[in-house]
Amino acid sequence: MGVIVQKYGGSSVATADKIKSVARRIVETRQQGHAVVVVVSAMGNTTNELLALAASVSDDPHRRELDMLLTVGERMSMTLLSMAIHDLGYPAVSFTGSQSGIITTDNHTDARIIRVTPYRIREALDGGSIVIVAGFQGVSERLEVTSLGRGGSDTTAVALAAALDADYAEICSDVDGVYSADPRHVPGAARIEALSHEEMQVLADAGAKVLNAEAVEWARRNGVEVRCSKTHGDRAPGTWIRQRAGLAQRRVVAVTDHPGLFFLEPAEPGLPCPAELESTLVAHGASDAQVWRLPGGWSALVPRQNVHGNRAFLQALDALGGVRVREDLTLVTVVGRGLSTPPSVLRPAKKALATAGILSRGTLLDAGRVAFLVDGSQAKAAVDALHRALIEDAPRVGPPTDSPDPAGAPD
């Protein structure tokens, strides 16, 4: 039997009834003749509740202990789901990240998977069991429990799919695929049938929450096909993420915003970038930050999702000296192919923002994206304006042959 790896997010398993519904969906997949490995997140808001509990006893929770605490949530989900599958008459076994052979770096709360050795999973599959794996977690080579950061269950699923040579990885959530913008805020947003790994990588890095950026990187490196699907209700087509999505789609495929950022810049013009900036970011869980060191200055975009203990983080930056921190800006990104190749989409994008009365405070441009730093209060309006100008009102033509451009820092 071919292997399918399915991942269910926290909202999909938020209640006992939803867990039972997910169990029935898994069994249906098994009945279709597939071996099934399931990766599960913590129930509902469990992770946020555990973080709040940690914050109630510490302003700067020790990162090792935080991992010991946060990984409890997924263990609850995996065991409950396994019980529900047993009740449907099918054998199931649950494994933690370490039992599954998820070997990671030592970076607590923001670890990266080094390799996967799924011996126990293969043995269980050979015995006919459905395997349930706790997402978001692994074990370091020093035998320390680690977590993979926000969205890490996606990475668990794709890494397991690669290690098991699965047919594909299915990421199941409340939405029926990847949309050209957030449909809750952009009425004209439409589901995208297929994306390339590269397009999805840029979209995930830009803040789209459907799929974790690290998971997309694993898929790209290992040639794993990923399907983004809706958990409950009818089985919709979803969105496929493949090596190549085909050239019959629009040049611009999506627009998204990333509100959860710190923007760092020199406190005064001409001040150099602190030599220890990157190590400080990593120490506080921001290893996914983007830092630009240019002859005329420097800047950095720091996602805050894995920075636990904001006060301690800001104090550490202050101690470096010469760093100004802004929390009022949002990155709005246009994603596509050949965007910097003439005719560039930069000009119509800037015109759309200007027409909507939105001021850009910095621009990033390369072949796969055009991104603008805007005031957070204007971010949703910016996404809507860019979507209308570049997707809804644009002709449906393929992109030009794009040349690889180096990413530019915010101007």
VOGU-3710 file (C-alpha; in Angstrom, 3 decimals, decimal comma):
1> mgvivqkygg> 0,000/0,000/0,000  1,135/3,522/-0,724  1,623/5,779/2,288  -0,296/9,018/2,787  0,747/11,382/5,569  -2,089/13,556/6,879  -1,681/16,503/9,228  -4,555/17,954/11,260  -4,238/21,383/12,829  -5,429/22,485/16,232
11> ssvatadkik> -8,816/23,783/15,086  -9,507/20,439/13,362  -9,150/18,573/16,687  -10,377/21,298/19,037  -13,165/19,222/20,636  -13,991/15,584/21,299  -16,600/15,621/18,504  -14,059/17,025/16,035  -11,518/14,383/17,045  -14,124/11,696/16,336
21> svarrivetr> -14,856/13,277/12,958  -11,127/13,320/12,116  -10,895/9,661/13,172  -13,662/8,780/10,687  -11,868/10,710/7,926  -8,637/8,838/8,646  -10,417/5,480/8,592  -12,010/6,396/5,237  -8,526/6,994/3,845  -7,414/3,637/5,226
31> qqghavvvvv> -10,429/1,939/3,634  -9,377/3,332/0,251  -6,293/1,126/0,446  -3,685/3,516/1,835  -1,310/3,104/4,746  -1,883/6,197/6,883  0,442/8,217/9,092  -1,231/11,106/10,893  0,493/14,138/12,404  -1,596/16,084/14,886
41> samgnttnel> -1,336/19,493/16,536  -2,458/20,452/20,024  -6,207/20,857/20,549  -7,607/24,310/19,779  -5,871/27,047/21,754  -3,923/24,662/24,001  -0,505/26,001/22,944  -1,557/29,607/23,595  -2,964/28,594/26,976  0,299/26,871/27,908
51> lalaasvsdd> 2,269/29,939/26,832  0,020/32,136/28,970  0,557/29,779/31,895  4,324/30,038/31,451  4,094/33,837/31,259  2,151/33,881/34,521  5,156/32,484/36,391  8,040/33,996/34,379  8,647/37,136/32,315  11,290/35,252/30,342
61> phrreldmll> 10,488/31,511/30,434  13,530/29,245/30,243  13,435/27,868/26,714  14,250/24,262/27,610  11,468/24,153/30,176  9,143/25,881/27,749  9,669/23,026/25,292  8,936/20,484/28,004  5,680/22,322/28,669  4,528/23,092/25,119
71> tvgermsmtl> 5,029/19,586/23,738  2,417/18,286/26,177  -0,392/19,601/23,956  0,368/17,375/20,968  0,728/14,319/23,178  -2,813/14,857/24,431  -4,156/15,070/20,871  -2,314/12,021/19,571  -3,536/9,711/22,332  -7,159/10,883/22,123
81> lsmaihdlgy> -7,189/10,465/18,346  -5,693/6,993/18,627  -8,423/6,036/21,109  -11,118/7,299/18,726  -9,695/5,238/15,843  -9,610/2,123/18,035  -13,302/2,640/18,744  -13,951/2,510/14,993  -12,412/-0,961/14,877  -9,002/-0,121/13,438
91> pavsftgsqs> -5,616/-0,613/15,143  -3,776/2,615/15,878  -0,642/3,527/17,793  0,552/6,949/18,896  4,184/8,097/19,023  5,859/11,224/20,341  8,306/13,085/18,138  11,277/11,340/19,726  9,660/7,894/19,388  9,063/8,697/15,714
101> giittdnhtd> 12,756/9,394/15,100  12,475/13,158/14,561  16,063/14,307/15,231  16,538/18,067/15,576  19,002/20,814/16,354  19,402/22,061/19,925  17,512/25,367/19,436  14,757/25,176/22,003  11,320/26,516/20,879  12,691/26,982/17,346
111> ariirvtpyr> 14,510/23,748/16,455  15,085/22,466/12,925  14,789/18,850/11,833  18,176/17,331/10,936  17,005/13,868/9,893  14,173/11,391/10,373  14,723/7,735/11,333  11,158/6,338/11,392  11,941/2,739/12,374  9,040/2,363/14,810
121> irealdggsi> 6,625/3,972/12,358  7,612/1,542/9,581  7,272/-1,382/11,966  3,784/-0,255/13,028  2,697/0,271/9,412  3,966/-3,194/8,483  1,826/-4,542/11,309  -1,279/-2,921/9,836  -1,653/-0,038/12,286  -2,597/3,551/11,612
131> vivagfqgvs> 0,199/5,657/13,117  -0,507/8,891/14,991  2,490/11,206/15,539  2,716/14,214/17,832  3,610/17,146/15,603  5,708/20,208/16,432  8,340/18,241/18,397  11,425/16,084/18,225  14,548/15,227/20,136  18,055/16,630/19,804
141> erlevtslgr> 21,198/14,535/19,490  21,772/15,348/23,178  18,389/13,691/23,925  16,691/16,981/24,774  12,998/17,405/23,927  12,662/20,217/21,384  9,821/22,028/19,633  9,854/23,185/16,024  8,224/26,577/16,464  4,811/27,796/15,329
151> ggsdttaval> 3,479/25,718/12,472  6,025/23,002/13,189  3,477/20,205/12,795  3,456/20,959/9,052  7,203/20,363/8,995  6,793/17,106/10,906  4,300/15,885/8,316  6,363/16,782/5,264  9,605/15,454/6,766  7,874/12,144/7,553
161> aaaldadyae> 6,431/12,028/4,038  9,945/12,391/2,647  11,410/9,754/4,976  8,612/7,265/4,256  8,559/7,938/0,493  4,866/8,754/0,840  2,591/9,373/-2,129  1,952/12,862/-0,760  1,435/14,862/2,416  -2,044/16,245/3,060
171> icsdvdgvys> -2,289/19,349/5,264  -5,835/19,490/6,633  -7,312/22,660/8,148  -10,464/24,791/8,243  -9,943/26,109/4,707  -10,211/24,185/1,429  -6,842/25,215/0,051  -4,570/28,184/-0,542  -6,306/31,399/-1,615  -5,040/34,370/-3,598
181> adprhvpgaa> -5,638/36,443/-0,431  -7,375/35,994/2,891  -11,045/35,550/1,852  -12,175/36,925/5,205  -10,837/40,344/4,204  -10,704/40,261/0,399  -14,064/39,402/-1,226  -12,450/38,709/-4,606  -10,004/36,105/-3,275  -10,141/32,737/-5,041
191> riealsheem> -8,772/29,280/-4,331  -5,569/28,455/-6,225  -5,581/25,032/-7,879  -1,817/24,529/-7,842  1,364/26,294/-6,764  5,025/25,498/-7,262  7,180/24,832/-4,230  8,956/28,138/-4,868  5,728/30,156/-4,968  4,438/28,532/-1,806
201> qvladagakv> 7,789/29,114/-0,114  7,611/32,852/-0,755  3,962/32,946/0,300  4,681/31,098/3,553  7,706/33,295/4,332  5,474/36,322/3,743  3,066/35,307/6,490  0,429/33,095/4,847  -0,741/30,686/7,541  -1,916/27,756/5,421
211> lnaeavewar> 1,497/26,067/5,362  4,682/26,535/7,374  7,707/27,864/5,457  10,090/25,219/6,834  7,657/22,513/5,686  7,678/23,916/2,150  11,477/23,888/2,140  11,467/20,209/3,124  8,960/19,500/0,345  11,022/21,377/-2,240
221> rngvevrcsk> 14,316/19,685/-1,327  12,811/16,208/-1,305  10,280/16,476/-4,125  7,285/15,885/-1,836  3,873/16,766/-3,235  1,632/18,525/-0,736  -2,125/18,864/-0,804  -3,839/21,539/1,295  -7,376/20,369/2,098  -10,380/21,080/4,275
231> thgdrapgtw> -10,792/18,742/7,245  -14,538/18,693/7,748  -17,306/18,582/5,157  -17,139/17,443/1,547  -13,767/16,482/0,091  -12,969/19,546/-2,033  -10,079/19,521/-4,567  -7,894/21,708/-2,342  -4,586/23,127/-3,564  -1,678/21,039/-4,837
241> irqraglaqr> 1,905/22,142/-4,253  4,330/20,552/-6,694  7,720/21,004/-8,325  6,079/22,977/-11,118  2,540/24,316/-11,003  2,249/24,937/-14,757  2,430/28,165/-16,710  -1,284/28,703/-17,404  -1,910/30,795/-14,331  -1,590/34,471/-13,634
251> rvvavtdhpg> 1,794/36,087/-13,285  0,784/37,295/-9,812  -0,749/34,445/-7,829  -1,386/35,839/-4,354  -1,114/38,772/-1,952  -0,640/38,379/1,790  0,372/40,341/4,853  2,681/39,549/7,782  1,653/41,659/10,786  3,680/39,825/13,424
261> lfflepaepg> 7,009/41,544/12,871  9,664/43,601/14,590  11,438/45,925/12,159  14,994/46,769/13,209  17,097/49,626/11,858  19,933/51,902/13,029  18,927/54,185/15,886  20,748/56,959/14,018  21,863/57,177/10,362  25,287/55,663/9,791
271> lpcpaelest> 25,413/53,468/12,898  26,811/50,020/12,020  24,885/46,805/12,502  25,883/45,202/15,835  28,171/42,240/15,245  26,187/40,124/17,707  22,763/40,864/16,238  22,233/37,464/14,596  23,341/35,501/17,664  21,015/37,596/19,842
281> lvahgasdaq> 18,098/36,873/17,522  18,770/33,134/17,552  19,083/33,101/21,343  15,565/34,523/21,604  13,913/32,198/19,072  14,124/34,412/15,991  16,386/32,297/13,800  14,024/32,936/10,859  14,776/36,675/10,894  16,029/38,340/7,706
291> vwrlpggwsa> 19,010/40,652/8,234  20,420/42,878/5,482  23,899/44,395/5,860  24,435/46,919/3,067  27,177/49,510/2,454  24,768/52,343/3,216  23,191/50,820/6,320  21,350/47,793/7,585  17,866/46,562/8,526  16,143/43,411/9,743
301> lvprqnvhgn> 12,689/41,846/9,710  12,051/39,648/12,743  8,920/37,440/12,964  7,734/37,450/16,546  5,892/34,128/16,520  8,682/32,192/18,276  9,954/35,052/20,453  8,631/34,143/23,882  9,331/36,826/26,443  9,105/40,064/24,448
311> raflqaldal> 10,405/42,228/27,282  13,606/40,210/27,613  14,049/40,243/23,830  13,707/44,022/23,610  16,090/44,455/26,553  18,671/42,270/24,782  18,401/44,407/21,647  18,731/47,576/23,704  21,897/46,204/25,299  23,478/45,830/21,840
321> ggvrvredlt> 23,257/49,591/21,344  22,356/51,509/18,213  19,231/49,481/17,404  15,825/51,029/16,814  12,844/48,662/17,071  9,557/49,366/15,324  6,417/47,320/15,979  3,947/49,426/13,970  4,801/48,124/10,488  3,388/45,221/8,476
331> lvtvvgrgls> 4,945/43,532/5,462  2,522/43,176/2,531  3,794/40,829/-0,182  2,811/40,174/-3,796  3,802/36,631/-4,836  4,301/35,306/-8,355  6,915/34,566/-11,009  9,085/36,876/-13,062  7,884/39,870/-11,105  11,090/41,849/-11,587
341> tppsvlrpak> 11,343/41,069/-15,305  9,997/43,763/-17,648  7,279/44,760/-17,560  7,810/44,809/-13,790  4,756/44,728/-11,544  6,431/47,223/-9,209  5,010/50,265/-10,989  1,339/49,155/-11,054  1,711/47,926/-7,462  2,973/51,312/-6,289
351> kalatagils> 0,205/53,036/-8,252  -2,446/50,852/-6,586  -1,119/51,730/-3,136  -0,908/55,440/-3,941  -4,464/55,462/-5,297  -5,645/53,875/-2,046  -3,758/56,511/-0,042  -1,278/54,010/1,397  2,332/55,033/2,001  5,084/52,451/1,500
361> rgtlldagrv> 7,945/52,815/3,975  10,211/50,293/2,273  10,227/47,948/-0,713  11,612/44,482/-1,442  11,807/43,242/-5,030  13,015/40,020/-6,593  11,800/37,530/-9,182  9,284/35,891/-6,831  7,951/38,784/-4,774  7,283/42,465/-4,442
371> aflvdgsqak> 6,855/43,464/-0,804  6,017/46,729/0,917  6,391/47,866/4,509  3,238/49,777/5,430  1,645/51,076/8,609  -0,101/48,207/10,347  -3,422/50,070/10,354  -3,344/50,143/6,529  -2,218/46,566/5,890  -5,615/45,011/5,082
381> aavdalhral> -6,472/47,911/2,768  -3,107/47,449/1,047  -3,727/43,739/0,457  -7,168/44,495/-0,985  -5,854/47,259/-3,274  -2,980/45,131/-4,601  -5,210/42,099/-5,090  -7,729/44,088/-7,106  -5,063/45,749/-9,267  -2,755/42,798/-9,883
391> iedaprvgpp> -5,072/39,776/-9,786  -8,762/40,626/-10,151  -8,290/43,255/-12,880  -5,220/41,705/-14,529  -5,368/39,546/-17,709  -4,820/35,817/-17,232  -1,423/35,388/-18,872  1,636/33,429/-17,894  4,726/35,182/-16,532  7,687/36,105/-18,680
401> tdspdpagap> 10,841/34,040/-18,506  12,337/35,325/-15,297  15,999/35,764/-14,527  17,237/35,083/-10,989  17,448/38,375/-9,140  19,064/38,705/-5,727  16,659/39,789/-3,013  16,903/43,445/-2,123  16,736/44,977/1,320  14,013/47,468/2,229
411> d> 14,848/50,782/0,606
//
